[in-house]
Amino acid sequence: MKLYYTPKSHFARKNRILIDALSLEVELVDAGNVADSTPEIFANNPLMKVPTLVDGHQVIYESDHIAAYLVRKFDPTDSYQVLTNDVNQLNLRAVMNGVMTAEVELIMAERSGINTQHLKRFDKLRATVTQGMNWLENQADLFPQQPSYAGFHLICLWDHLLLYQMFQLKHPHLQQHIEKLSGFDCVVKSTPL
Ligand SMILES: N[C@@H](CCC(=O)N[C@@H](CS)C(=O)NCC(=O)O)C(=O)O
């Protein structure tokens, strides 16, 4: 299997942590510049995004679909609750994905030379991140105490926000979960530099 990723991609990191936690053999293929519009570097993902998983002739798009595919194939007991149907857990996942997407849009816009300040659309994306993080802080006790896919997701989101420094992180309840997860080997290995 091959995972097309970049070292800084927080979406791909969700898969990398899970892959390590399940001790799966997956070759990592660095897609390079994700701003490029060349489908080949994304394993022909028509959306031109990482991550993409290639398993023989099967190609899988979307980080959460990749996680579900790996768990269905290799982890029948679903050790990290990837396949949860719990509505609260799915809401956590939706908000984390929404915050990550809004942050990526801001980063990509600035990288392509757009000054995102004082533009209504980008103000909304900034508000999405701020409100999303505040919502997660208020729901922090929904995160499992044991290592879980929700926890892996949170640390990917958190470390990426720290890396790009567009937002202040003052979320003590989330921070407690982050500190616990930061000691987990599979998490440390993929920390973005
Ligand atoms: N919903 C997708 C989001 C993937 C995503 O946005 N990836 C970013 C990198 S972190 C990307 O490749 N962006 C390229 C672009 O938007 O042009 C997933 O969960 O896999």
The ligand as an SDF file (V2000), in Angstrom:
LIG
                    3D

 20 19  0  0  0  0  0  0  0  0999 V2000
  -11.3730   16.3190    3.1420 N   0  0  0  0  0  0  0  0  0  0  0  0
  -10.0360   15.9810    2.7450 C   0  0  0  0  0  0  0  0  0  0  0  0
   -9.1450   17.2240    2.9160 C   0  0  0  0  0  0  0  0  0  0  0  0
   -7.7470   17.0140    2.3660 C   0  0  0  0  0  0  0  0  0  0  0  0
   -6.9760   18.3260    2.2490 C   0  0  0  0  0  0  0  0  0  0  0  0
   -7.5470   19.4320    2.2720 O   0  0  0  0  0  0  0  0  0  0  0  0
   -5.6660   18.2210    2.0610 N   0  0  0  0  0  0  0  0  0  0  0  0
   -4.8350   19.3990    1.8700 C   0  0  0  0  0  0  0  0  0  0  0  0
   -3.4900   19.2430    2.5550 C   0  0  0  0  0  0  0  0  0  0  0  0
   -3.6470   19.2040    4.3060 S   0  0  0  0  0  0  0  0  0  0  0  0
   -4.5410   19.5220    0.3790 C   0  0  0  0  0  0  0  0  0  0  0  0
   -4.0610   18.5880   -0.2290 O   0  0  0  0  0  0  0  0  0  0  0  0
   -4.8350   20.6940   -0.2120 N   0  0  0  0  0  0  0  0  0  0  0  0
   -4.5280   20.9820   -1.5700 C   0  0  0  0  0  0  0  0  0  0  0  0
   -5.4510   22.0270   -2.1290 C   0  0  0  0  0  0  0  0  0  0  0  0
   -6.4680   22.3490   -1.4820 O   0  0  0  0  0  0  0  0  0  0  0  0
   -5.1560   22.5070   -3.2160 O   0  0  0  0  0  0  0  0  0  0  0  0
   -9.5320   14.7870    3.5810 C   0  0  0  0  0  0  0  0  0  0  0  0
  -10.0390   14.5890    4.6940 O   0  0  0  0  0  0  0  0  0  0  0  0
   -8.6720   14.0280    3.0970 O   0  0  0  0  0  0  0  0  0  0  0  0
  1  2  1  0
  2  3  1  0
  2 18  1  0
  3  4  1  0
  4  5  1  0
  5  6  2  0
  5  7  1  0
  7  8  1  0
  8  9  1  0
  8 11  1  0
  9 10  1  0
 11 12  2  0
 11 13  1  0
 13 14  1  0
 14 15  1  0
 15 16  2  0
 15 17  1  0
 18 19  2  0
 18 20  1  0
M  END
$$$$
